[in-house]
Amino acid sequence: MRIVGGKHAGRHLTSPPDRRVRPTAEHVRDAWLSHLQPVLKGARVLDLFAGTGALGLEALSRGAAYADFVETRPASLHALKANVAALHLRAKTRIFKKDALPFAEALQAGAYDLCFADPPYESKMLDRLIAIWLRTPFAATLSVEHAVEHELAPGGKRRVFEDTAVTVYQADPALLPPRTPDSAE
């Protein structure tokens, strides 16, 4: 697995030896991030259920200002920390060893510009995360990966890649606090 676009394109990422970790396929990640390119420059990014951190690291490679990663599994955390160090991105990242849903529940509206979420396909955690976001849009854009047969709450724009789907939700700007020049740095 490697970074596919931006300043770190071609750099390889460490993956944990855990069968439960399902990294996003490179062609899916490339199309996904290319679609989100207009919101990446200078973005405050949150990568929930981060795993190896490939989504947040790809966003940083393509121009995001910083990324926060939320992960609980020790093997994934080890790989994530190794990837951040290998790309020399410690100054632009924070890693939280926390459960993603309580972390998201505690956020305020507009805390991030962009949130990625890629929870286990067979769980209902994604439905719960979207419900949290619909109540309090903690990111202007919520972009989630899921199994193609998983029906999500209405309102998102869905793209299908074989057995994987990516759905992007946009928050109503009226629900977000105004950004100050300092918040874009």
C-alpha positions as CSV (number, residue, x, y, z in Angstrom):
1,M,0.0,0.0,0.0
2,R,1.3,3.5,-0.9
3,I,0.4,7.1,-1.1
4,V,-1.0,7.6,-4.6
5,G,-1.1,11.4,-5.1
6,G,0.4,14.7,-4.0
7,K,3.8,15.5,-2.5
8,H,4.3,12.0,-1.0
9,A,3.1,10.0,-4.0
10,G,4.7,6.7,-4.3
11,R,5.8,6.4,-0.6
12,H,4.9,3.1,0.9
13,L,2.9,2.7,4.0
14,T,3.2,0.1,6.8
15,S,0.2,-2.1,7.4
16,P,-0.5,-4.1,10.5
17,P,-0.5,-8.0,10.3
18,D,-4.2,-7.9,11.3
19,R,-6.8,-9.6,9.1
20,R,-9.5,-7.3,10.4
21,V,-7.7,-4.2,8.9
22,R,-9.1,-3.6,5.4
23,P,-7.1,-0.8,3.8
24,T,-8.9,1.2,1.1
25,A,-7.8,0.0,-2.3
26,E,-5.4,2.5,-4.0
27,H,-7.6,3.1,-7.0
28,V,-10.6,3.8,-4.7
29,R,-8.5,6.2,-2.5
30,D,-7.1,8.0,-5.6
31,A,-10.6,8.5,-7.1
32,W,-12.0,9.4,-3.6
33,L,-9.3,12.0,-2.8
34,S,-9.4,13.4,-6.4
35,H,-13.1,14.0,-6.0
36,L,-12.5,15.8,-2.7
37,Q,-9.5,17.9,-4.0
38,P,-11.5,21.2,-4.0
39,V,-11.9,20.9,-0.2
40,L,-8.4,19.6,0.6
41,K,-6.2,22.7,0.4
42,G,-5.6,23.9,3.9
43,A,-8.2,21.6,5.3
44,R,-8.5,20.5,8.9
45,V,-9.0,16.7,8.5
46,L,-10.3,14.0,10.9
47,D,-9.6,10.4,10.0
48,L,-11.9,8.2,12.2
49,F,-11.4,4.4,12.4
50,A,-8.0,5.4,10.9
51,G,-6.3,2.1,10.7
52,T,-3.0,2.8,8.9
53,G,-3.9,6.4,8.4
54,A,-3.9,6.1,4.6
55,L,-6.8,8.5,4.1
56,G,-5.6,11.2,6.4
57,L,-2.0,10.9,5.1
58,E,-3.2,11.0,1.5
59,A,-5.1,14.2,2.4
60,L,-2.0,15.7,3.9
61,S,0.0,14.7,0.8
62,R,-2.6,16.5,-1.4
63,G,-2.6,19.8,0.6
64,A,-4.5,19.5,3.8
65,A,-3.1,21.6,6.7
66,Y,-3.3,19.0,9.4
67,A,-4.9,15.7,10.3
68,D,-6.2,14.1,13.5
69,F,-6.4,10.3,13.6
70,V,-8.6,8.2,15.9
71,E,-7.9,4.5,16.3
72,T,-8.0,2.0,19.1
73,R,-6.4,-1.2,17.9
74,P,-2.7,-1.5,19.0
75,A,-1.4,-3.0,15.8
76,S,-3.1,-0.3,13.7
77,L,-1.8,2.4,16.1
78,H,1.7,1.0,15.7
79,A,1.5,1.1,11.9
80,L,-0.2,4.6,12.0
81,K,2.6,6.0,14.1
82,A,5.3,4.4,11.9
83,N,3.6,5.9,8.8
84,V,3.4,9.4,10.3
85,A,7.1,9.2,11.3
86,A,8.2,7.9,7.9
87,L,6.5,10.8,6.1
88,H,7.9,13.3,8.6
89,L,4.4,14.6,9.4
90,R,4.4,14.6,13.2
91,A,4.0,18.4,13.3
92,K,0.9,18.2,11.2
93,T,-0.8,15.3,13.0
94,R,-2.3,14.2,16.3
95,I,-3.1,10.6,17.1
96,F,-5.9,9.7,19.5
97,K,-6.2,6.2,21.0
98,K,-9.9,6.4,21.5
99,D,-13.2,4.9,20.2
100,A,-14.3,6.9,17.2
101,L,-18.0,7.2,18.1
102,P,-17.6,8.8,21.6
103,F,-14.8,11.0,20.1
104,A,-17.2,12.2,17.4
105,E,-20.0,12.7,19.9
106,A,-17.9,15.1,21.9
107,L,-17.0,17.4,18.9
108,Q,-18.6,20.7,18.3
109,A,-20.1,21.8,14.9
110,G,-17.4,22.8,12.4
111,A,-14.5,21.3,14.4
112,Y,-13.1,20.0,11.1
113,D,-13.4,20.8,7.4
114,L,-13.3,17.2,6.3
115,C,-13.9,13.9,8.1
116,F,-13.1,10.4,6.7
117,A,-14.7,7.4,8.2
118,D,-14.0,3.7,7.2
119,P,-15.4,1.5,10.0
120,P,-15.7,-2.3,9.7
121,Y,-18.1,-3.1,6.9
122,E,-20.3,-5.5,8.9
123,S,-20.9,-3.2,11.8
124,K,-23.6,-0.5,12.4
125,M,-21.0,2.0,13.6
126,L,-21.2,3.9,10.4
127,D,-25.0,4.4,10.8
128,R,-24.4,5.7,14.3
129,L,-21.6,8.0,13.2
130,I,-23.8,9.5,10.5
131,A,-26.6,10.0,13.0
132,I,-24.1,11.9,15.3
133,W,-23.0,14.0,12.3
134,L,-26.6,14.8,11.3
135,R,-27.2,16.1,14.8
136,T,-23.9,18.0,15.1
137,P,-22.0,18.5,11.8
138,F,-18.5,18.3,13.3
139,A,-17.1,18.5,9.8
140,A,-18.3,20.5,6.8
141,T,-17.8,17.4,4.7
142,L,-18.3,13.8,6.0
143,S,-16.9,11.2,3.6
144,V,-17.4,7.6,4.3
145,E,-16.5,4.2,2.9
146,H,-18.9,1.3,3.1
147,A,-20.0,-1.9,1.5
148,V,-22.0,-1.3,-1.6
149,E,-25.1,-3.0,-0.2
150,H,-25.1,-0.9,3.0
151,E,-27.9,1.6,2.7
152,L,-27.1,4.9,4.5
153,A,-29.1,7.9,5.6
154,P,-30.3,10.0,2.7
155,G,-28.6,13.2,1.7
156,G,-25.2,12.0,0.6
157,K,-23.7,11.6,-2.9
158,R,-22.6,8.0,-3.5
159,R,-20.0,6.6,-5.8
160,V,-19.5,2.9,-6.4
161,F,-16.2,1.0,-6.9
162,E,-16.9,-2.7,-7.4
163,D,-17.9,-3.9,-3.9
164,T,-17.0,-0.6,-2.2
165,A,-19.0,2.6,-2.0
166,V,-18.0,6.1,-0.9
167,T,-20.7,8.5,0.2
168,V,-20.1,12.2,0.7
169,Y,-22.3,14.4,2.9
170,Q,-22.1,18.2,3.0
171,A,-23.2,20.1,6.0
172,D,-25.6,23.0,5.7
173,P,-23.3,26.1,6.0
174,A,-25.8,27.7,8.3
175,L,-25.1,25.0,10.9
176,L,-21.3,25.7,10.9
177,P,-19.5,28.5,12.7
178,P,-17.7,31.0,10.5
179,R,-14.1,30.3,9.8
180,T,-11.6,32.9,10.9
181,P,-8.3,33.5,9.0
182,D,-6.5,31.7,12.0
183,S,-8.7,28.6,11.6
184,A,-7.5,28.0,8.0
185,E,-3.8,27.7,9.0
